[in-house]
Structures are given as structure tokens and as C-alpha cells.
Amino acid sequence: MTLHKAIRHGKEKRRDYRGTKAVDPNCQNHGDCFICQGNRTYHDRKRRSAAEDQIAEFAATGDWREARD
């Protein structure tokens, strides 16, 4: 069933974008908007920061047993 036919027969269930997503296509899913991208990658940045801290701690101590705990 084509999209136009589905709309005509009431079978189309997709919802319109709301808020900023309706105005700016860069704010839609996986867009380049720096605010949306920052929200989407927050947990990844936190994990990378923790890993970099562990690497720096390991490099400073030079003992792998202390850095692992």
C-alpha cells in the first residue's frame, strides 16, 4: 500500500514532529544540532572521560595492579 493510499484510508499511524524537530531538520533524530547531539552522546562522553582518567592514573603510577582496582 502506498503512502498516499494509506493516508486516504486512515491506515497511516505516523505522528508529526513536534517542537524543535518540526522547525529544524537538524534537530531531528541523529541530526547535527549541537544541543541534540550533546544530549544523545552524554553517556558516551562520561565513559570516555572516566577511561581517560584511568589511563592517566595508570601512566602516572606505572603499576598495573593499583590502576585495576
N, CA, C and O atoms as a Tinker XYZ file with bonds, in Angstrom:
   276  protein
     1  N      0.858000   -1.169000    0.000000    73     2
     2  CA     0.000000    0.000000    0.000000    64     1     3
     3  C      0.906000    1.234000    0.000000    63     2     4     5
     4  O      1.808000    1.349000    0.829000    81     3
     5  N      0.663000    2.135000   -0.915000    73     3     6
     6  CA     1.478000    3.345000   -0.989000    64     5     7
     7  C      1.106000    4.301000    0.127000    63     6     8     9
     8  O      0.061000    4.164000    0.762000    81     7
     9  N      1.975000    5.268000    0.356000    73     7    10
    10  CA     1.757000    6.213000    1.447000    64     9    11
    11  C      0.479000    7.016000    1.233000    63    10    12    13
    12  O     -0.301000    7.197000    2.168000    81    11
    13  N      0.259000    7.492000    0.029000    73    11    14
    14  CA    -0.947000    8.291000   -0.243000    64    13    15
    15  C     -2.228000    7.472000   -0.051000    63    14    16    17
    16  O     -3.226000    7.973000    0.465000    81    15
    17  N     -2.183000    6.224000   -0.469000    73    15    18
    18  CA    -3.340000    5.359000   -0.310000    64    17    19
    19  C     -3.593000    5.053000    1.175000    63    18    20    21
    20  O     -4.742000    4.990000    1.612000    81    19
    21  N     -2.515000    4.864000    1.944000    73    19    22
    22  CA    -2.652000    4.591000    3.372000    64    21    23
    23  C     -3.235000    5.795000    4.104000    63    22    24    25
    24  O     -4.059000    5.637000    5.005000    81    23
    25  N     -2.813000    6.988000    3.723000    73    23    26
    26  CA    -3.358000    8.203000    4.342000    64    25    27
    27  C     -4.837000    8.333000    4.012000    63    26    28    29
    28  O     -5.646000    8.661000    4.881000    81    27
    29  N     -5.188000    8.078000    2.764000    73    27    30
    30  CA    -6.576000    8.208000    2.326000    64    29    31
    31  C     -7.492000    7.235000    3.071000    63    30    32    33
    32  O     -8.636000    7.579000    3.369000    81    31
    33  N     -7.013000    6.035000    3.374000    73    31    34
    34  CA    -7.833000    5.021000    4.023000    64    33    35
    35  C     -7.678000    4.997000    5.545000    63    34    36    37
    36  O     -8.242000    4.129000    6.213000    81    35
    37  N     -6.918000    5.943000    6.094000    73    35    38
    38  CA    -6.782000    6.047000    7.547000    64    37    39
    39  C     -5.889000    4.990000    8.172000    63    38    40    41
    40  O     -6.027000    4.690000    9.357000    81    39
    41  N     -4.980000    4.425000    7.401000    73    39    42
    42  CA    -4.084000    3.387000    7.923000    64    41    43
    43  C     -2.731000    3.950000    8.354000    63    42    44    45
    44  O     -1.932000    3.238000    8.961000    81    43
    45  N     -2.475000    5.186000    8.053000    73    43    46
    46  CA    -1.189000    5.805000    8.389000    64    45    47
    47  C     -1.188000    6.219000    9.851000    63    46    48    49
    48  O     -2.032000    7.008000   10.276000    81    47
    49  N     -0.245000    5.690000   10.625000    73    47    50
    50  CA    -0.204000    5.928000   12.074000    64    49    51
    51  C      0.965000    6.807000   12.509000    63    50    52    53
    52  O      1.109000    7.088000   13.699000    81    51
    53  N      1.804000    7.245000   11.565000    73    51    54
    54  CA     2.945000    8.077000   11.941000    64    53    55
    55  C      2.480000    9.422000   12.465000    63    54    56    57
    56  O      1.496000    9.983000   11.983000    81    55
    57  N      3.190000    9.932000   13.449000    73    55    58
    58  CA     2.827000   11.227000   14.039000    64    57    59
    59  C      3.747000   12.312000   13.507000    63    58    60    61
    60  O      4.888000   12.043000   13.131000    81    59
    61  N      3.249000   13.527000   13.479000    73    59    62
    62  CA     4.054000   14.657000   13.036000    64    61    63
    63  C      5.105000   14.987000   14.082000    63    62    64    65
    64  O      4.952000   14.688000   15.266000    81    63
    65  N      6.192000   15.623000   13.605000    73    63    66
    66  CA     7.205000   16.101000   14.538000    64    65    67
    67  C      6.632000   17.256000   15.344000    63    66    68    69
    68  O      5.811000   18.025000   14.844000    81    67
    69  N      7.069000   17.375000   16.599000    73    67    70
    70  CA     6.613000   18.452000   17.466000    64    69    71
    71  C      7.804000   19.245000   17.966000    63    70    72    73
    72  O      8.932000   18.753000   17.955000    81    71
    73  N      7.560000   20.459000   18.400000    73    71    74
    74  CA     8.601000   21.289000   18.993000    64    73    75
    75  C      9.684000   21.648000   17.995000    63    74    76    77
    76  O      9.402000   21.987000   16.846000    81    75
    77  N     10.922000   21.571000   18.446000    73    75    78
    78  CA    12.060000   21.970000   17.622000    64    77    79
    79  C     12.228000   21.056000   16.420000    63    78    80    81
    80  O     12.678000   21.505000   15.366000    81    79
    81  N     11.880000   19.796000   16.557000    73    79    82
    82  CA    12.027000   18.856000   15.447000    64    81    83
    83  C     11.174000   19.259000   14.251000    63    82    84    85
    84  O     11.544000   18.986000   13.109000    81    83
    85  N     10.036000   19.906000   14.499000    73    83    86
    86  CA     9.161000   20.334000   13.404000    64    85    87
    87  C      9.744000   21.529000   12.666000    63    86    88    89
    88  O      9.459000   21.726000   11.484000    81    87
    89  N     10.557000   22.331000   13.350000    73    87    90
    90  CA    11.080000   23.559000   12.764000    64    89    91
    91  C     12.405000   23.339000   12.053000    63    90    92    93
    92  O     12.599000   23.815000   10.935000    81    91
    93  N     13.319000   22.619000   12.698000    73    91    94
    94  CA    14.679000   22.483000   12.187000    64    93    95
    95  C     14.999000   21.012000   11.916000    63    94    96    97
    96  O     14.990000   20.211000   12.851000    81    95
    97  N     15.280000   20.634000   10.666000    73    95    98
    98  CA    15.588000   19.228000   10.387000    64    97    99
    99  C     16.890000   18.767000   11.033000    63    98   100   101
   100  O     17.099000   17.565000   11.196000    81    99
   101  N     17.772000   19.700000   11.406000    73    99   102
   102  CA    19.000000   19.308000   12.090000    64   101   103
   103  C     18.724000   18.804000   13.498000    63   102   104   105
   104  O     19.564000   18.115000   14.077000    81   103
   105  N     17.572000   19.131000   14.058000    73   103   106
   106  CA    17.224000   18.676000   15.404000    64   105   107
   107  C     16.495000   17.340000   15.384000    63   106   108   109
   108  O     16.191000   16.797000   16.446000    81   107
   109  N     16.212000   16.804000   14.224000    73   107   110
   110  CA    15.527000   15.524000   14.162000    64   109   111
   111  C     16.490000   14.407000   14.549000    63   110   112   113
   112  O     17.672000   14.665000   14.777000    81   111
   113  N     16.011000   13.194000   14.627000    73   111   114
   114  CA    16.818000   12.064000   15.094000    64   113   115
   115  C     18.128000   11.959000   14.328000    63   114   116   117
   116  O     18.152000   12.013000   13.098000    81   115
   117  N     19.213000   11.810000   15.073000    73   115   118
   118  CA    20.570000   11.671000   14.550000    64   117   119
   119  C     21.009000   12.902000   13.764000    63   118   120   121
   120  O     21.801000   12.786000   12.829000    81   119
   121  N     20.508000   14.069000   14.128000    73   119   122
   122  CA    20.856000   15.295000   13.434000    64   121   123
   123  C     22.159000   15.894000   13.924000    63   122   124   125
   124  O     22.818000   15.338000   14.803000    81   123
   125  N     22.532000   17.041000   13.347000    73   123   126
   126  CA    23.792000   17.697000   13.662000    64   125   127
   127  C     23.645000   18.845000   14.644000    63   126   128   129
   128  O     24.633000   19.519000   14.938000    81   127
   129  N     22.463000   19.091000   15.157000    73   127   130
   130  CA    22.260000   20.163000   16.119000    64   129   131
   131  C     23.145000   19.883000   17.335000    63   130   132   133
   132  O     23.070000   18.799000   17.914000    81   131
   133  N     23.982000   20.847000   17.727000    73   131   134
   134  CA    24.953000   20.578000   18.793000    64   133   135
   135  C     24.290000   20.294000   20.133000    63   134   136   137
   136  O     24.858000   19.565000   20.947000    81   135
   137  N     23.117000   20.839000   20.387000    73   135   138
   138  CA    22.419000   20.562000   21.644000    64   137   139
   139  C     21.878000   19.138000   21.637000    63   138   140   141
   140  O     22.056000   18.400000   22.606000    81   139
   141  N     21.219000   18.749000   20.551000    73   139   142
   142  CA    20.668000   17.390000   20.452000    64   141   143
   143  C     21.789000   16.354000   20.439000    63   142   144   145
   144  O     21.665000   15.295000   21.054000    81   143
   145  N     22.868000   16.654000   19.749000    73   143   146
   146  CA    23.993000   15.737000   19.682000    64   145   147
   147  C     24.636000   15.592000   21.058000    63   146   148   149
   148  O     25.040000   14.494000   21.440000    81   147
   149  N     24.732000   16.675000   21.793000    73   147   150
   150  CA    25.276000   16.609000   23.144000    64   149   151
   151  C     24.401000   15.787000   24.072000    63   150   152   153
   152  O     24.909000   15.027000   24.897000    81   151
   153  N     23.093000   15.935000   23.943000    73   151   154
   154  CA    22.174000   15.129000   24.752000    64   153   155
   155  C     22.275000   13.652000   24.398000    63   154   156   157
   156  O     22.201000   12.791000   25.275000    81   155
   157  N     22.443000   13.363000   23.114000    73   155   158
   158  CA    22.476000   11.990000   22.648000    64   157   159
   159  C     23.770000   11.288000   23.048000    63   158   160   161
   160  O     23.761000   10.078000   23.275000    81   159
   161  N     24.874000   12.011000   23.139000    73   159   162
   162  CA    26.177000   11.397000   23.398000    64   161   163
   163  C     26.667000   11.630000   24.820000    63   162   164   165
   164  O     27.858000   11.466000   25.087000    81   163
   165  N     25.793000   12.003000   25.730000    73   163   166
   166  CA    26.191000   12.332000   27.095000    64   165   167
   167  C     26.868000   11.156000   27.794000    63   166   168   169
   168  O     27.952000   11.311000   28.355000    81   167
   169  N     26.242000    9.986000   27.764000    73   167   170
   170  CA    26.790000    8.834000   28.478000    64   169   171
   171  C     28.102000    8.372000   27.868000    63   170   172   173
   172  O     29.002000    7.939000   28.589000    81   171
   173  N     28.221000    8.457000   26.554000    73   171   174
   174  CA    29.462000    8.087000   25.892000    64   173   175
   175  C     30.599000    9.009000   26.325000    63   174   176   177
   176  O     31.711000    8.546000   26.580000    81   175
   177  N     30.326000   10.307000   26.408000    73   175   178
   178  CA    31.362000   11.256000   26.843000    64   177   179
   179  C     31.787000   10.994000   28.285000    63   178   180   181
   180  O     32.970000   11.099000   28.610000    81   179
   181  N     30.831000   10.651000   29.154000    73   179   182
   182  CA    31.166000   10.353000   30.549000    64   181   183
   183  C     32.064000    9.119000   30.635000    63   182   184   185
   184  O     33.039000    9.121000   31.386000    81   183
   185  N     31.751000    8.076000   29.884000    73   183   186
   186  CA    32.557000    6.853000   29.913000    64   185   187
   187  C     33.958000    7.100000   29.346000    63   186   188   189
   188  O     34.944000    6.594000   29.881000    81   187
   189  N     34.042000    7.873000   28.272000    73   187   190
   190  CA    35.350000    8.195000   27.700000    64   189   191
   191  C     36.198000    8.988000   28.675000    63   190   192   193
   192  O     37.401000    8.751000   28.791000    81   191
   193  N     35.582000    9.925000   29.377000    73   191   194
   194  CA    36.295000   10.723000   30.351000    64   193   195
   195  C     36.825000    9.845000   31.488000    63   194   196   197
   196  O     37.963000   10.016000   31.925000    81   195
   197  N     36.010000    8.916000   31.963000    73   195   198
   198  CA    36.440000    8.008000   33.025000    64   197   199
   199  C     37.585000    7.120000   32.539000    63   198   200   201
   200  O     38.528000    6.871000   33.289000    81   199
   201  N     37.518000    6.647000   31.315000    73   199   202
   202  CA    38.579000    5.806000   30.764000    64   201   203
   203  C     39.877000    6.593000   30.622000    63   202   204   205
   204  O     40.952000    6.079000   30.929000    81   203
   205  N     39.780000    7.840000   30.158000    73   203   206
   206  CA    40.976000    8.682000   30.040000    64   205   207
   207  C     41.598000    8.951000   31.402000    63   206   208   209
   208  O     42.822000    8.991000   31.528000    81   207
   209  N     40.762000    9.136000   32.428000    73   207   210
   210  CA    41.281000    9.327000   33.783000    64   209   211
   211  C     42.015000    8.085000   34.268000    63   210   212   213
   212  O     43.067000    8.192000   34.898000    81   211
   213  N     41.467000    6.902000   33.979000    73   211   214
   214  CA    42.130000    5.663000   34.373000    64   213   215
   215  C     43.468000    5.495000   33.651000    63   214   216   217
   216  O     44.450000    5.051000   34.246000    81   215
   217  N     43.499000    5.849000   32.387000    73   215   218
   218  CA    44.744000    5.748000   31.618000    64   217   219
   219  C     45.786000    6.703000   32.190000    63   218   220   221
   220  O     46.953000    6.338000   32.328000    81   219
   221  N     45.375000    7.912000   32.519000    73   219   222
   222  CA    46.302000    8.882000   33.091000    64   221   223
   223  C     46.811000    8.413000   34.448000    63   222   224   225
   224  O     47.988000    8.579000   34.765000    81   223
   225  N     45.923000    7.826000   35.250000    73   223   226
   226  CA    46.321000    7.308000   36.559000    64   225   227
   227  C     47.314000    6.162000   36.394000    63   226   228   229
   228  O     48.297000    6.076000   37.130000    81   227
   229  N     47.057000    5.290000   35.434000    73   227   230
   230  CA    47.957000    4.174000   35.166000    64   229   231
   231  C     49.322000    4.675000   34.708000    63   230   232   233
   232  O     50.354000    4.156000   35.135000    81   231
   233  N     49.328000    5.680000   33.842000    73   231   234
   234  CA    50.592000    6.219000   33.346000    64   233   235
   235  C     51.378000    6.895000   34.468000    63   234   236   237
   236  O     52.608000    6.853000   34.477000    81   235
   237  N     50.679000    7.511000   35.403000    73   235   238
   238  CA    51.357000    8.208000   36.499000    64   237   239
   239  C     51.950000    7.228000   37.501000    63   238   240   241
   240  O     53.053000    7.449000   37.999000    81   239
   241  N     51.229000    6.143000   37.805000    73   239   242
   242  CA    51.710000    5.197000   38.810000    64   241   243
   243  C     52.675000    4.188000   38.214000    63   242   244   245
   244  O     53.674000    3.847000   38.848000    81   243
   245  N     52.403000    3.707000   37.018000    73   243   246
   246  CA    53.256000    2.715000   36.382000    64   245   247
   247  C     53.053000    1.315000   36.928000    63   246   248   249
   248  O     53.727000    0.383000   36.489000    81   247
   249  N     52.134000    1.141000   37.881000    73   247   250
   250  CA    51.871000   -0.178000   38.449000    64   249   251
   251  C     50.469000   -0.605000   38.036000    63   250   252   253
   252  O     49.494000    0.045000   38.416000    81   251
   253  N     50.346000   -1.678000   37.268000    73   251   254
   254  CA    49.042000   -2.077000   36.731000    64   253   255
   255  C     48.110000   -2.596000   37.809000    63   254   256   257
   256  O     46.894000   -2.530000   37.632000    81   255
   257  N     48.629000   -3.113000   38.927000    73   255   258
   258  CA    47.761000   -3.648000   39.988000    64   257   259
   259  C     46.985000   -2.551000   40.685000    63   258   260   261
   260  O     45.823000   -2.763000   41.032000    81   259
   261  N     47.572000   -1.399000   40.903000    73   259   262
   262  CA    46.876000   -0.293000   41.561000    64   261   263
   263  C     45.810000    0.311000   40.657000    63   262   264   265
   264  O     44.731000    0.672000   41.128000    81   263
   265  N     46.096000    0.424000   39.379000    73   263   266
   266  CA    45.168000    1.063000   38.443000    64   265   267
   267  C     43.942000    0.194000   38.200000    63   266   268   269
   268  O     42.869000    0.715000   37.896000    81   267
   269  N     44.085000   -1.133000   38.330000    73   267   270
   270  CA    42.966000   -2.022000   38.045000    64   269   271
   271  C     41.900000   -1.981000   39.137000    63   270   272   273
   272  O     40.729000   -2.209000   38.837000    81   271
   273  N     42.246000   -1.707000   40.358000    73   271   274
   274  CA    41.282000   -1.711000   41.467000    64   273   275
   275  C     40.518000   -0.458000   41.525000    63   274   276
   276  O     39.665000   -0.295000   42.398000    81   275
